Amino acid sequence: MEVVVLPDADAIASVAAEVITGLLSDKPAAVLGLATGSSPLGVYRQLIERHRAGEVSFAAAKAFLLDEYVGLPADHAQRYRSVIRDVFEQYVDFAPDAVRGPDGNATDLPTECARYEAAIVAAGGVDVQLLGIGTDGHVGFNEPGSSLSSRTRVKTLTDQTRADNARFFPTADDVPRHVLTQGLGTITDARHPVLVATGAGKAAAVQAMVEGPVSAFCPASVLQLHPHVTVLLDEDAASALALADYYRETYAHKPAWQGL
Ligand code: GLP
């Protein structure tokens, strides 16, 4: 796990966008894993700017969303499929149907989850997976207690996550209780997970993910088992890390040939 401590959210977005533009330059038909939440918004803004500048094209790429609420009406602005369209997809040149998410309105949710897993495999697997982290250590919507080898399935949100996400809904009661999410096994099948986190509110979850035990109690800690993970943090999100100075020194002296 490579931990990179950067000055602010713009610097994080810039490094993450560089990883994705570099991937698409080497492999135009790459498969991207897209996350929702506020953390990746700066990355999407940078990618849109680079696309407008003619520096990157998504025309041959595919993308898969991490997760989705169950039961939100098709036209609801907070459906993650709608959010990704509104903040990113509509501004770049993805082909029609190149971006997919699990369907939280499917009549048979377990079948939909299996179908989604099969679609990711059929596309060749995810190359770069963008991730945020919840204050309880969740990635996607894999709440504490999630099997470290889980696949896409229905999960029940914790009260903490529903409270965290209440800012996007009229009241906390309007946050759906059930979701579909790629499992931790699905997420760690991605060839290069890139997790972004900012702010002191994420410091405890980040510390548990990076320096705590690998445990279902902090689902993001499963990333410790992955051979190629990049964690991009601002100073506040990195503030509880015991080895923060070591991570800074490592990145400052990283051999230029190594890349992220
Ligand atoms: C939601 C999403 C996660 C995201 C998390 C953190 O629960 N399902 O993918 O990482 O929120 O969101 P934010 O980046 O807004 O803090």
Boltz pocket constraint, residues with backbone or C-beta under 6 A from the ligand:
constraints:
  - pocket:
      binder: B
      contacts: [[A, 35], [A, 36], [A, 37], [A, 38], [A, 39], [A, 40], [A, 66], [A, 67], [A, 131], [A, 132], [A, 133], [A, 134], [A, 135], [A, 138], [A, 139], [A, 140], [A, 141], [A, 161], [A, 165]]
      max_distance: 6.0
